[in-house]
Amino acid sequence: MRYDLHLRQEMKTKLESVVRELKDWNYETNVYEEDIKKLLSNYMTYFEHCKYPDHSFSMGGSDSSGDFPVVTYGDSFVYLVTATTRVYEALSEGRMKEKELPINALLEFLWLPEDNDLKNEKFIKFFKDISGDDLAEVISKSGYLDLKRKATNKTYTANELVNKLIFPAAHDAANVRVQIMVAFELCSVISLLKSGVCPTYILTDNTLTLPFIKSDEGLFFEVLKRYCCKMATEKGIGFFAVSKSHNLPHMEKIEAEILNNGSNEHWFFRIPNHEEDEWEPEFLGKRSIPPIGAITYIFRLHKTTPPLRLDMDKAYWNEYIKHDNKQTMKNNEIQLFRDLDFASHDQRCFGYPYPIKASHDIVSLTKAEREAFRKQVIDAAERIGLSRRNFIDASLQTGHR
């Protein structure tokens, strides 16, 4: 890029216009200020720092990575995806100890051609293989159909929904990446749940948002989110999606109010909704917070870490958190966030649950590992007669990378 672009008045004018729009969008009206005060006065709680665990518990984390694509060959694309889960036990002396798992690392390749019908078949086979069951069966077991029927006021069968699943084009690396990474991460959770290991909590770096729940179409990772929720809740395990992006507007004003009322760390609040509370903040607009079938909390464990978002299965919340006695319910919520706080004391990720961080560190592929996998694929292809030169990325040779 020409570096004088940074100095041009035209660029500065465009930049000022963008940041003005950003400010206008986040401007707090008096209505929003009233909403924020009502939200915090009724749904926000401070809690004490948890240096030592209050009880015996264990916490699992999952994450995924890969190479998207690892190689290309003509109109074919080979994707590599990895996932892992790790489980830690809270020890009374104030640390967490990793537990051995029967299986904690998964790896898969996915070949996709540009032929649309064959590409769809490959996606269906891939999702069947990693989930361990027929897609229609997973949909039926997950409870996703009930939520979709309620959201759309239409009737669907599991097989109809399989035929309406959206699969991106083989070359659409960004969307392929999202679909198979999220799905594989969730399938690592399913593997853990099927293994007989029963941690108190399992955390994944995501949300429980269902992007196509109100549409005729769907994404298979939406189904897997609900499948994980149902499996975990049936076992009495808290399956929580913890996201570093809370997607909440006016957070500066909210944080300022929280600080004025007490502290800028060790707090949480639940996002109310009409079904449970007969009220929800107007400033949420059309955002699906909380997602259908879920309950959402915003929380902060340490002042150096930004607010995080936690989504949990509503059925789990009804069973293990909600209570007719308000103080009992608050105590249940505080215990959950104290457990999360204790699991977030590692200096490498202070204020963020370590089991997720540990899974991320293990599963993330380094540049050298990506290159090694790429070489293995190309070597194997060459041994069966494919041309090595056709695997070379032309953008590297022409100076476009």
Secondary structure, 3 states (H helix, E strand, C coil): CCHHHHHCHHHHHHHHHHHHHHHHHCCCCHHHHHHHHHHHHHHEEECCCCCCCCCCCEEEEEEEEEEEEEEEECCEEEEEEEEEEEEEEEECCCEEEEECCCCCEEEEEEEEECCHHHHHHHHHHHHHHHHCCCHHHHHHHHCHHHHHHHHHCCCCCHHHHHHCECCCCCCCHHHHHHHHHHHHHHHHHHHHHHCCCCCCEEEECCCCCCCCCCCCCECHHHHHHHHHHHHHHHCCCEEEEEECCCCCCCHHHHHHHHHHHCCCCCEEEECCCHHHHCCCCHHHCCCCCCCCCEEEEEEECCCCCCCEEEEEEHHHHHHHCCCCCHHHHHHHHHHHHHHHHHCCCCCCCCCCCHHHHHHHHHHCCCHHHHHHHHHHHHHHHHHCCCCHHHHCCHHHHCCCC
